[in-house]
Amino acid sequence: MNADVQTTAARAPSTGLRGRNYARKYWPFVVPAGVVVFAVIVFPWIFTLFMSMHEWDVRGTFTYVGFANYLRLPTDERFLWSVVRTLYFTALSVFFPVVLGVAAAVCFHRNFPLRGFARTVFILPMMATPVAIALVWTMMFHPQAGVLNYLLTSVGLPPSQWSYAASSVIPTLVLVETWQWTPLVMLIVLGGLASLPTDPFEAARIDGASAWDTFRHLTVPLVWPHIIVATVIRTIDALKAFDLIFVVSGGGPGTSSETINLYLYQTAFAFYNLGYAAAMTVVFFVIILLISLVLFTVRQREQWQ
């Protein structure tokens, strides 16, 4: 017994020394990563908070104003409407790609001729850059020279103003978002469908369940966690959409499609009010954080089947 205690006591210093040696070996790998994280993530946010507490112009002169920029936001009608438009655009840009993506995943999960080729064609919109897609759709949306109005009039329907009318500009932008990002939802849900067991579906078919009943009571509950993941990804992506809106409508007509990102851009780089734009950035980050926390809470409550 005494010999074992002495042996353990003799080994303890060597173990601690070995741990310190390992720690010294790890530092050369940890420090560069920590520096990069601080420079890319931590410092920009600290500097943004600092800017938001000042009146800051493009010449670099600044004056401390405390929370004046934040107190100005609730009285800024243009900012409040940009929040409403952002939420409206986000809700539509999540709902339609998720619904159509789930439907497409169910279709592509079935065996049919040229299924691989059809999948490849379906995901092509996701591969293009948003600016290139926005430029192409902008030409298609033109009221006189656009091909979409030509197709509408050729079948007897009245032409539309598309992105040139305040009442239709946000649905038009959602149309492009849906066209581009429905394939992403399809791929996520299709991966979930491929991992599902086949026994429940065979049992439902033997019991005489219809295709709709199988989809509603079996497919959707089993693949629901994947749908939640797709919803989270689409929500975060839609909240920070900028390039598509900037190229297609520029926030117009007037301010009818001006989201928070567009208003931020105008405030910082057109009006040169960098301090107010920084305060707007912080508030927008809080909004995104709260929405993300809600979605991730819903995601954590789901149980993978």
ZADO-1210 file (C-alpha; in nm, 4 decimals, padded with zeros to 6 digits):
<atoms>
<atom x="00.0000" y="00.0000" z="00.0000" code="MET" pos="1"/>
<atom x="00.2763" y="00.2426" z="00.0964" code="ASN" pos="2"/>
<atom x="00.4706" y="00.1460" z="-00.2158" code="ALA" pos="3"/>
<atom x="00.1702" y="00.2309" z="-00.4369" code="ASP" pos="4"/>
<atom x="00.1294" y="00.5700" z="-00.2713" code="VAL" pos="5"/>
<atom x="00.4983" y="00.6468" z="-00.3173" code="GLN" pos="6"/>
<atom x="00.4814" y="00.5414" z="-00.6827" code="THR" pos="7"/>
<atom x="00.1782" y="00.7650" z="-00.7446" code="THR" pos="8"/>
<atom x="00.3455" y="01.0582" z="-00.5705" code="ALA" pos="9"/>
<atom x="00.6582" y="01.0066" z="-00.7781" code="ALA" pos="10"/>
<atom x="00.4590" y="01.0033" z="-01.1003" code="ARG" pos="11"/>
<atom x="00.2505" y="01.3138" z="-01.0220" code="ALA" pos="12"/>
<atom x="00.5230" y="01.5745" z="-01.0829" code="PRO" pos="13"/>
<atom x="00.6248" y="01.4125" z="-01.4086" code="SER" pos="14"/>
<atom x="00.2615" y="01.4116" z="-01.5258" code="THR" pos="15"/>
<atom x="00.2199" y="01.7798" z="-01.4414" code="GLY" pos="16"/>
<atom x="00.5483" y="01.8605" z="-01.6130" code="LEU" pos="17"/>
<atom x="00.4376" y="01.6687" z="-01.9223" code="ARG" pos="18"/>
<atom x="00.1090" y="01.8645" z="-01.9271" code="GLY" pos="19"/>
<atom x="00.2966" y="02.1949" z="-01.9106" code="ARG" pos="20"/>
<atom x="00.5204" y="02.0826" z="-02.1949" code="ASN" pos="21"/>
<atom x="00.2145" y="01.9983" z="-02.4064" code="TYR" pos="22"/>
<atom x="00.0605" y="02.3370" z="-02.3245" code="ALA" pos="23"/>
<atom x="00.3760" y="02.5136" z="-02.4434" code="ARG" pos="24"/>
<atom x="00.3607" y="02.3158" z="-02.7672" code="LYS" pos="25"/>
<atom x="-00.0030" y="02.4148" z="-02.8261" code="TYR" pos="26"/>
<atom x="00.0498" y="02.7895" z="-02.7913" code="TRP" pos="27"/>
<atom x="00.2136" y="02.8446" z="-03.1334" code="PRO" pos="28"/>
<atom x="-00.1015" y="02.6988" z="-03.2942" code="PHE" pos="29"/>
<atom x="-00.3604" y="02.8677" z="-03.0707" code="VAL" pos="30"/>
<atom x="-00.2231" y="03.2228" z="-03.0719" code="VAL" pos="31"/>
<atom x="-00.2455" y="03.2833" z="-03.4519" code="PRO" pos="32"/>
<atom x="-00.6040" y="03.1572" z="-03.4570" code="ALA" pos="33"/>
<atom x="-00.6924" y="03.3790" z="-03.1607" code="GLY" pos="34"/>
<atom x="-00.5350" y="03.6817" z="-03.3290" code="VAL" pos="35"/>
<atom x="-00.7328" y="03.6187" z="-03.6480" code="VAL" pos="36"/>
<atom x="-01.0609" y="03.5766" z="-03.4563" code="VAL" pos="37"/>
<atom x="-00.9976" y="03.8984" z="-03.2643" code="PHE" pos="38"/>
<atom x="-00.9038" y="04.0923" z="-03.5780" code="ALA" pos="39"/>
<atom x="-01.1889" y="03.9645" z="-03.7934" code="VAL" pos="40"/>
<atom x="-01.4765" y="03.9302" z="-03.5441" code="ILE" pos="41"/>
<atom x="-01.4117" y="04.0838" z="-03.2013" code="VAL" pos="42"/>
<atom x="-01.2398" y="04.4103" z="-03.2975" code="PHE" pos="43"/>
<atom x="-01.4912" y="04.5099" z="-03.5705" code="PRO" pos="44"/>
<atom x="-01.7776" y="04.4720" z="-03.3234" code="TRP" pos="45"/>
<atom x="-01.5962" y="04.6684" z="-03.0530" code="ILE" pos="46"/>
<atom x="-01.5222" y="04.9416" z="-03.3060" code="PHE" pos="47"/>
<atom x="-01.8846" y="04.9394" z="-03.4276" code="THR" pos="48"/>
<atom x="-02.0071" y="04.9862" z="-03.0711" code="LEU" pos="49"/>
<atom x="-01.7577" y="05.2697" z="-03.0283" code="PHE" pos="50"/>
<atom x="-01.8771" y="05.4362" z="-03.3493" code="MET" pos="51"/>
<atom x="-02.2418" y="05.4025" z="-03.2490" code="SER" pos="52"/>
<atom x="-02.1755" y="05.6169" z="-02.9411" code="MET" pos="53"/>
<atom x="-02.0388" y="05.9036" z="-03.1509" code="HIS" pos="54"/>
<atom x="-02.1367" y="06.1420" z="-03.4251" code="GLU" pos="55"/>
<atom x="-01.8943" y="06.0277" z="-03.6933" code="TRP" pos="56"/>
<atom x="-01.8580" y="06.1809" z="-04.0362" code="ASP" pos="57"/>
<atom x="-01.6615" y="06.0782" z="-04.3427" code="VAL" pos="58"/>
<atom x="-01.3696" y="06.3071" z="-04.2567" code="ARG" pos="59"/>
<atom x="-01.2988" y="06.0971" z="-03.9479" code="GLY" pos="60"/>
<atom x="-01.4019" y="06.3615" z="-03.6956" code="THR" pos="61"/>
<atom x="-01.6246" y="06.2344" z="-03.4189" code="PHE" pos="62"/>
<atom x="-01.8068" y="06.3636" z="-03.1125" code="THR" pos="63"/>
<atom x="-01.9270" y="06.1559" z="-02.8211" code="TYR" pos="64"/>
<atom x="-02.3085" y="06.1536" z="-02.8020" code="VAL" pos="65"/>
<atom x="-02.3750" y="05.8538" z="-02.5772" code="GLY" pos="66"/>
<atom x="-02.7005" y="05.6756" z="-02.6585" code="PHE" pos="67"/>
<atom x="-02.8392" y="05.9576" z="-02.8727" code="ALA" pos="68"/>
<atom x="-02.8109" y="05.7526" z="-03.1916" code="ASN" pos="69"/>
<atom x="-03.0026" y="05.4640" z="-03.0338" code="TYR" pos="70"/>
<atom x="-03.2721" y="05.6955" z="-02.8950" code="LEU" pos="71"/>
<atom x="-03.3167" y="05.8412" z="-03.2420" code="ARG" pos="72"/>
<atom x="-03.4055" y="05.5046" z="-03.3994" code="LEU" pos="73"/>
<atom x="-03.7590" y="05.4632" z="-03.2500" code="PRO" pos="74"/>
<atom x="-03.8506" y="05.8085" z="-03.3866" code="THR" pos="75"/>
<atom x="-03.7052" y="05.7441" z="-03.7324" code="ASP" pos="76"/>
<atom x="-04.0063" y="05.6471" z="-03.9422" code="GLU" pos="77"/>
<atom x="-03.7891" y="05.5425" z="-04.2338" code="ARG" pos="78"/>
<atom x="-03.5971" y="05.3002" z="-04.0129" code="PHE" pos="79"/>
<atom x="-03.9166" y="05.1551" z="-03.8637" code="LEU" pos="80"/>
<atom x="-04.0626" y="05.0944" z="-04.2087" code="TRP" pos="81"/>
<atom x="-03.7361" y="04.9346" z="-04.3206" code="SER" pos="82"/>
<atom x="-03.7698" y="04.6888" z="-04.0299" code="VAL" pos="83"/>
<atom x="-04.1255" y="04.6067" z="-04.1383" code="VAL" pos="84"/>
<atom x="-04.0161" y="04.5540" z="-04.4997" code="ARG" pos="85"/>
<atom x="-03.7253" y="04.3371" z="-04.3884" code="THR" pos="86"/>
<atom x="-03.9515" y="04.1105" z="-04.1853" code="LEU" pos="87"/>
<atom x="-04.2090" y="04.0979" z="-04.4670" code="TYR" pos="88"/>
<atom x="-03.9453" y="04.0133" z="-04.7265" code="PHE" pos="89"/>
<atom x="-03.7884" y="03.7536" z="-04.4945" code="THR" pos="90"/>
<atom x="-04.1196" y="03.5821" z="-04.4179" code="ALA" pos="91"/>
<atom x="-04.2054" y="03.5422" z="-04.7869" code="LEU" pos="92"/>
<atom x="-03.8488" y="03.4472" z="-04.8812" code="SER" pos="93"/>
<atom x="-03.8560" y="03.1664" z="-04.6241" code="VAL" pos="94"/>
<atom x="-04.2107" y="03.0388" z="-04.6722" code="PHE" pos="95"/>
<atom x="-04.2119" y="02.9834" z="-05.0478" code="PHE" pos="96"/>
<atom x="-03.8647" y="02.8228" z="-05.0835" code="PRO" pos="97"/>
<atom x="-03.9351" y="02.5898" z="-04.7900" code="VAL" pos="98"/>
<atom x="-04.2755" y="02.4802" z="-04.9203" code="VAL" pos="99"/>
<atom x="-04.1584" y="02.4377" z="-05.2788" code="LEU" pos="100"/>
<atom x="-03.8280" y="02.2836" z="-05.1672" code="GLY" pos="101"/>
<atom x="-04.0063" y="02.0155" z="-04.9638" code="VAL" pos="102"/>
<atom x="-04.2361" y="01.9404" z="-05.2567" code="ALA" pos="103"/>
<atom x="-03.9395" y="01.9195" z="-05.4944" code="ALA" pos="104"/>
<atom x="-03.7497" y="01.6908" z="-05.2545" code="ALA" pos="105"/>
<atom x="-04.0443" y="01.4506" z="-05.2378" code="VAL" pos="106"/>
<atom x="-04.0643" y="01.4481" z="-05.6184" code="CYS" pos="107"/>
<atom x="-03.6914" y="01.3951" z="-05.6708" code="PHE" pos="108"/>
<atom x="-03.6850" y="01.1227" z="-05.4066" code="HIS" pos="109"/>
<atom x="-03.8919" y="00.9026" z="-05.6381" code="ARG" pos="110"/>
<atom x="-03.7354" y="00.6974" z="-05.9131" code="ASN" pos="111"/>
<atom x="-03.8064" y="00.8194" z="-06.2660" code="PHE" pos="112"/>
<atom x="-03.6101" y="00.8395" z="-06.5928" code="PRO" pos="113"/>
<atom x="-03.3346" y="01.1022" z="-06.6066" code="LEU" pos="114"/>
<atom x="-03.3758" y="01.1809" z="-06.2374" code="ARG" pos="115"/>
<atom x="-03.0066" y="01.2673" z="-06.1983" code="GLY" pos="116"/>
<atom x="-03.0167" y="01.5058" z="-06.4940" code="PHE" pos="117"/>
<atom x="-03.3340" y="01.6709" z="-06.3615" code="ALA" pos="118"/>
<atom x="-03.1721" y="01.7218" z="-06.0203" code="ARG" pos="119"/>
<atom x="-02.8691" y="01.8836" z="-06.1820" code="THR" pos="120"/>
<atom x="-03.0813" y="02.1249" z="-06.3823" code="VAL" pos="121"/>
<atom x="-03.2917" y="02.2072" z="-06.0766" code="PHE" pos="122"/>
<atom x="-02.9943" y="02.3140" z="-05.8626" code="ILE" pos="123"/>
<atom x="-02.8312" y="02.5298" z="-06.1325" code="LEU" pos="124"/>
<atom x="-02.9874" y="02.8597" z="-06.0087" code="PRO" pos="125"/>
<atom x="-02.8149" y="02.8106" z="-05.6741" code="MET" pos="126"/>
<atom x="-02.4743" y="02.7955" z="-05.8465" code="MET" pos="127"/>
<atom x="-02.4873" y="03.1410" z="-06.0066" code="ALA" pos="128"/>
<atom x="-02.3792" y="03.4590" z="-05.8306" code="THR" pos="129"/>
<atom x="-02.6631" y="03.6745" z="-05.6920" code="PRO" pos="130"/>
<atom x="-02.5530" y="03.9857" z="-05.8819" code="VAL" pos="131"/>
<atom x="-02.5501" y="03.8028" z="-06.2169" code="ALA" pos="132"/>
<atom x="-02.8934" y="03.6584" z="-06.1433" code="ILE" pos="133"/>
<atom x="-03.0236" y="04.0011" z="-06.0411" code="ALA" pos="134"/>
<atom x="-02.9016" y="04.1584" z="-06.3658" code="LEU" pos="135"/>
<atom x="-03.0698" y="03.8909" z="-06.5783" code="VAL" pos="136"/>
<atom x="-03.3990" y="03.9191" z="-06.3900" code="TRP" pos="137"/>
<atom x="-03.3848" y="04.2995" z="-06.4082" code="THR" pos="138"/>
<atom x="-03.3875" y="04.2769" z="-06.7885" code="MET" pos="139"/>
<atom x="-03.6728" y="04.0266" z="-06.7736" code="MET" pos="140"/>
<atom x="-03.8757" y="04.2567" z="-06.5446" code="PHE" pos="141"/>
<atom x="-03.8587" y="04.5580" z="-06.7775" code="HIS" pos="142"/>
<atom x="-04.2173" y="04.6783" z="-06.8426" code="PRO" pos="143"/>
<atom x="-04.1663" y="04.7346" z="-07.2173" code="GLN" pos="144"/>
<atom x="-03.8683" y="04.5235" z="-07.3245" code="ALA" pos="145"/>
<atom x="-03.8896" y="04.2440" z="-07.0675" code="GLY" pos="146"/>
<atom x="-03.9686" y="03.8906" z="-07.1760" code="VAL" pos="147"/>
<atom x="-04.2043" y="03.8289" z="-06.8821" code="LEU" pos="148"/>
<atom x="-04.4572" y="04.0882" z="-06.9951" code="ASN" pos="149"/>
<atom x="-04.4303" y="03.9536" z="-07.3481" code="TYR" pos="150"/>
<atom x="-04.5256" y="03.6084" z="-07.2194" code="LEU" pos="151"/>
<atom x="-04.8140" y="03.7523" z="-07.0174" code="LEU" pos="152"/>
<atom x="-04.9581" y="03.9443" z="-07.3109" code="THR" pos="153"/>
<atom x="-04.9123" y="03.6481" z="-07.5456" code="SER" pos="154"/>
<atom x="-05.1570" y="03.4445" z="-07.3347" code="VAL" pos="155"/>
<atom x="-05.4044" y="03.7300" z="-07.2916" code="GLY" pos="156"/>
<atom x="-05.2981" y="03.8506" z="-06.9465" code="LEU" pos="157"/>
<atom x="-05.2306" y="04.2180" z="-06.8659" code="PRO" pos="158"/>
<atom x="-04.8644" y="04.3233" z="-06.8287" code="PRO" pos="159"/>
<atom x="-04.7210" y="04.3834" z="-06.4846" code="SER" pos="160"/>
<atom x="-04.4952" y="04.6573" z="-06.3536" code="GLN" pos="161"/>
<atom x="-04.2930" y="04.3991" z="-06.1555" code="TRP" pos="162"/>
<atom x="-04.0121" y="04.5782" z="-05.9699" code="SER" pos="163"/>
<atom x="-04.1205" y="04.9192" z="-06.1020" code="TYR" pos="164"/>
<atom x="-04.4349" y="04.9431" z="-05.8848" code="ALA" pos="165"/>
<atom x="-04.4463" y="04.9877" z="-05.5076" code="ALA" pos="166"/>
<atom x="-04.7224" y="04.7299" z="-05.4656" code="SER" pos="167"/>
<atom x="-04.5386" y="04.4509" z="-05.6486" code="SER" pos="168"/>
<atom x="-04.1689" y="04.5154" z="-05.5916" code="VAL" pos="169"/>
<atom x="-04.1240" y="04.3000" z="-05.2793" code="ILE" pos="170"/>
<atom x="-04.3227" y="04.0019" z="-05.4201" code="PRO" pos="171"/>
<atom x="-04.1089" y="04.0372" z="-05.7336" code="THR" pos="172"/>
<atom x="-03.7885" y="04.0203" z="-05.5282" code="LEU" pos="173"/>
<atom x="-03.9288" y="03.7202" z="-05.3417" code="VAL" pos="174"/>
<atom x="-03.9908" y="03.5532" z="-05.6787" code="LEU" pos="175"/>
<atom x="-03.6192" y="03.5748" z="-05.7597" code="VAL" pos="176"/>
<atom x="-03.5202" y="03.4584" z="-05.4106" code="GLU" pos="177"/>
<atom x="-03.7555" y="03.1612" z="-05.4409" code="THR" pos="178"/>
<atom x="-03.6196" y="03.0688" z="-05.7833" code="TRP" pos="179"/>
<atom x="-03.2599" y="03.0791" z="-05.6599" code="GLN" pos="180"/>
<atom x="-03.2827" y="02.9217" z="-05.3150" code="TRP" pos="181"/>
<atom x="-03.5546" y="02.6584" z="-05.3451" code="THR" pos="182"/>
<atom x="-03.2842" y="02.4119" z="-05.4653" code="PRO" pos="183"/>
<atom x="-03.0946" y="02.4586" z="-05.1370" code="LEU" pos="184"/>
<atom x="-03.4001" y="02.3585" z="-04.9335" code="VAL" pos="185"/>
<atom x="-03.4567" y="02.0685" z="-05.1707" code="MET" pos="186"/>
<atom x="-03.1036" y="01.9362" z="-05.1153" code="LEU" pos="187"/>
<atom x="-03.1344" y="01.9564" z="-04.7349" code="ILE" pos="188"/>
<atom x="-03.4723" y="01.7835" z="-04.7245" code="VAL" pos="189"/>
<atom x="-03.3676" y="01.5323" z="-04.9889" code="LEU" pos="190"/>
<atom x="-03.0759" y="01.4295" z="-04.7669" code="GLY" pos="191"/>
<atom x="-03.3223" y="01.3746" z="-04.4830" code="GLY" pos="192"/>
<atom x="-03.5514" y="01.1662" z="-04.7018" code="LEU" pos="193"/>
<atom x="-03.2597" y="00.9497" z="-04.8144" code="ALA" pos="194"/>
<atom x="-03.1754" y="00.8693" z="-04.4497" code="SER" pos="195"/>
<atom x="-03.5282" y="00.7635" z="-04.3499" code="LEU" pos="196"/>
<atom x="-03.6123" y="00.3955" z="-04.2877" code="PRO" pos="197"/>
<atom x="-03.8330" y="00.2285" z="-04.5489" code="THR" pos="198"/>
<atom x="-04.0307" y="00.0034" z="-04.3119" code="ASP" pos="199"/>
<atom x="-04.2876" y="00.2674" z="-04.2025" code="PRO" pos="200"/>
<atom x="-04.3628" y="00.3589" z="-04.5644" code="PHE" pos="201"/>
<atom x="-04.4027" y="-00.0046" z="-04.6660" code="GLU" pos="202"/>
<atom x="-04.6380" y="-00.0598" z="-04.3725" code="ALA" pos="203"/>
<atom x="-04.8427" y="00.2461" z="-04.4710" code="ALA" pos="204"/>
<atom x="-04.8659" y="00.1234" z="-04.8304" code="ARG" pos="205"/>
<atom x="-04.9811" y="-00.2217" z="-04.7143" code="ILE" pos="206"/>
<atom x="-05.2439" y="-00.0610" z="-04.4902" code="ASP" pos="207"/>
<atom x="-05.3815" y="00.1268" z="-04.7910" code="GLY" pos="208"/>
<atom x="-05.2778" y="00.4787" z="-04.6899" code="ALA" pos="209"/>
<atom x="-05.3079" y="00.7371" z="-04.9659" code="SER" pos="210"/>
<atom x="-05.0091" y="00.9347" z="-05.0910" code="ALA" pos="211"/>
<atom x="-05.1349" y="01.2500" z="-04.9154" code="TRP" pos="212"/>
<atom x="-05.1893" y="01.0686" z="-04.5843" code="ASP" pos="213"/>
<atom x="-04.8436" y="00.9141" z="-04.6063" code="THR" pos="214"/>
<atom x="-04.6886" y="01.2526" z="-04.6757" code="PHE" pos="215"/>
<atom x="-04.8819" y="01.4344" z="-04.4000" code="ARG" pos="216"/>
<atom x="-04.8631" y="01.1771" z="-04.1206" code="HIS" pos="217"/>
<atom x="-04.5343" y="01.0022" z="-04.2001" code="LEU" pos="218"/>
<atom x="-04.2992" y="01.1912" z="-04.4310" code="THR" pos="219"/>
<atom x="-04.3348" y="01.5372" z="-04.2777" code="VAL" pos="220"/>
<atom x="-04.2940" y="01.4290" z="-03.9108" code="PRO" pos="221"/>
<atom x="-03.9888" y="01.2170" z="-03.9940" code="LEU" pos="222"/>
<atom x="-03.8177" y="01.4834" z="-04.2020" code="VAL" pos="223"/>
<atom x="-03.9297" y="01.7765" z="-03.9842" code="TRP" pos="224"/>
<atom x="-03.5851" y="01.8335" z="-03.8228" code="PRO" pos="225"/>
<atom x="-03.4354" y="01.8800" z="-04.1698" code="HIS" pos="226"/>
<atom x="-03.7104" y="02.1267" z="-04.2580" code="ILE" pos="227"/>
<atom x="-03.6268" y="02.3251" z="-03.9436" code="ILE" pos="228"/>
<atom x="-03.2585" y="02.3340" z="-04.0443" code="VAL" pos="229"/>
<atom x="-03.3518" y="02.4597" z="-04.3915" code="ALA" pos="230"/>
<atom x="-03.5796" y="02.7226" z="-04.2356" code="THR" pos="231"/>
<atom x="-03.3018" y="02.8477" z="-04.0075" code="VAL" pos="232"/>
<atom x="-03.0545" y="02.8765" z="-04.2953" code="ILE" pos="233"/>
<atom x="-03.3039" y="03.0522" z="-04.5216" code="ARG" pos="234"/>
<atom x="-03.4117" y="03.2940" z="-04.2471" code="THR" pos="235"/>
<atom x="-03.0583" y="03.4060" z="-04.1679" code="ILE" pos="236"/>
<atom x="-02.9771" y="03.4395" z="-04.5374" code="ASP" pos="237"/>
<atom x="-03.2945" y="03.6365" z="-04.6185" code="ALA" pos="238"/>
<atom x="-03.2447" y="03.8764" z="-04.3269" code="LEU" pos="239"/>
<atom x="-02.9073" y="03.9853" z="-04.4626" code="LYS" pos="240"/>
<atom x="-03.0098" y="04.0023" z="-04.8305" code="ALA" pos="241"/>
<atom x="-02.8580" y="04.3066" z="-04.9995" code="PHE" pos="242"/>
<atom x="-02.7121" y="04.2411" z="-05.3440" code="ASP" pos="243"/>
<atom x="-03.0348" y="04.1209" z="-05.5066" code="LEU" pos="244"/>
<atom x="-03.2422" y="04.4130" z="-05.3743" code="ILE" pos="245"/>
<atom x="-02.9723" y="04.6684" z="-05.4523" code="PHE" pos="246"/>
<atom x="-02.9332" y="04.5576" z="-05.8151" code="VAL" pos="247"/>
<atom x="-03.2990" y="04.4888" z="-05.9013" code="VAL" pos="248"/>
<atom x="-03.4760" y="04.7801" z="-05.7303" code="SER" pos="249"/>
<atom x="-03.2167" y="04.9841" z="-05.5405" code="GLY" pos="250"/>
<atom x="-03.4670" y="05.0111" z="-05.2564" code="GLY" pos="251"/>
<atom x="-03.7284" y="05.1712" z="-05.4812" code="GLY" pos="252"/>
<atom x="-03.9606" y="05.2766" z="-05.6184" code="PRO" pos="253"/>
<atom x="-03.9085" y="05.5473" z="-05.3608" code="GLY" pos="254"/>
<atom x="-03.8394" y="05.3491" z="-05.0450" code="THR" pos="255"/>
<atom x="-04.0965" y="05.0736" z="-05.1048" code="SER" pos="256"/>
<atom x="-03.8325" y="04.7962" z="-05.1054" code="SER" pos="257"/>
<atom x="-03.5786" y="04.9576" z="-04.8746" code="GLU" pos="258"/>
<atom x="-03.4828" y="04.6995" z="-04.6138" code="THR" pos="259"/>
<atom x="-03.2564" y="04.7621" z="-04.3153" code="ILE" pos="260"/>
<atom x="-02.9486" y="04.6686" z="-04.5179" code="ASN" pos="261"/>
<atom x="-03.0370" y="04.9206" z="-04.7899" code="LEU" pos="262"/>
<atom x="-03.1101" y="05.1940" z="-04.5361" code="TYR" pos="263"/>
<atom x="-02.7820" y="05.1172" z="-04.3614" code="LEU" pos="264"/>
<atom x="-02.5968" y="05.1540" z="-04.6897" code="TYR" pos="265"/>
<atom x="-02.7683" y="05.4844" z="-04.7700" code="GLN" pos="266"/>
<atom x="-02.7072" y="05.6229" z="-04.4219" code="THR" pos="267"/>
<atom x="-02.3394" y="05.5315" z="-04.4148" code="ALA" pos="268"/>
<atom x="-02.2256" y="05.5865" z="-04.7746" code="PHE" pos="269"/>
<atom x="-02.4763" y="05.8347" z="-04.9171" code="ALA" pos="270"/>
<atom x="-02.5545" y="06.0526" z="-04.6140" code="PHE" pos="271"/>
<atom x="-02.2120" y="05.9876" z="-04.4510" code="TYR" pos="272"/>
<atom x="-02.3671" y="05.9490" z="-04.1060" code="ASN" pos="273"/>
<atom x="-02.1440" y="05.6658" z="-03.9894" code="LEU" pos="274"/>
<atom x="-02.2311" y="05.6875" z="-03.6200" code="GLY" pos="275"/>
<atom x="-02.6048" y="05.6538" z="-03.6797" code="TYR" pos="276"/>
<atom x="-02.5435" y="05.3709" z="-03.9259" code="ALA" pos="277"/>
<atom x="-02.3323" y="05.1920" z="-03.6656" code="ALA" pos="278"/>
<atom x="-02.6150" y="05.2183" z="-03.4111" code="ALA" pos="279"/>
<atom x="-02.8508" y="05.0799" z="-03.6731" code="MET" pos="280"/>
<atom x="-02.6094" y="04.7909" z="-03.7307" code="THR" pos="281"/>
<atom x="-02.6064" y="04.7016" z="-03.3616" code="VAL" pos="282"/>
<atom x="-02.9868" y="04.7041" z="-03.3420" code="VAL" pos="283"/>
<atom x="-03.0111" y="04.4952" z="-03.6591" code="PHE" pos="284"/>
<atom x="-02.7671" y="04.2458" z="-03.5106" code="PHE" pos="285"/>
<atom x="-02.9861" y="04.2185" z="-03.1997" code="VAL" pos="286"/>
<atom x="-03.2920" y="04.1543" z="-03.4186" code="ILE" pos="287"/>
<atom x="-03.1109" y="03.8797" z="-03.6101" code="ILE" pos="288"/>
<atom x="-02.9821" y="03.7318" z="-03.2836" code="LEU" pos="289"/>
<atom x="-03.3303" y="03.7170" z="-03.1300" code="LEU" pos="290"/>
<atom x="-03.4833" y="03.5563" z="-03.4389" code="ILE" pos="291"/>
<atom x="-03.1969" y="03.3065" z="-03.4575" code="SER" pos="292"/>
<atom x="-03.2376" y="03.2173" z="-03.0898" code="LEU" pos="293"/>
<atom x="-03.6075" y="03.1486" z="-03.1435" code="VAL" pos="294"/>
<atom x="-03.5364" y="02.9279" z="-03.4435" code="LEU" pos="295"/>
<atom x="-03.2560" y="02.7384" z="-03.2710" code="PHE" pos="296"/>
<atom x="-03.4779" y="02.6869" z="-02.9652" code="THR" pos="297"/>
<atom x="-03.7407" y="02.5317" z="-03.1891" code="VAL" pos="298"/>
<atom x="-03.4689" y="02.3253" z="-03.3527" code="ARG" pos="299"/>
<atom x="-03.3364" y="02.1952" z="-03.0198" code="GLN" pos="300"/>
<atom x="-03.6841" y="02.0832" z="-02.9138" code="ARG" pos="301"/>
<atom x="-03.7147" y="01.8629" z="-03.2218" code="GLU" pos="302"/>
<atom x="-03.6056" y="01.5048" z="-03.1794" code="GLN" pos="303"/>
<atom x="-03.4238" y="01.3364" z="-03.4641" code="TRP" pos="304"/>
<atom x="-03.6067" y="01.0222" z="-03.5652" code="GLN" pos="305"/>
</atoms>
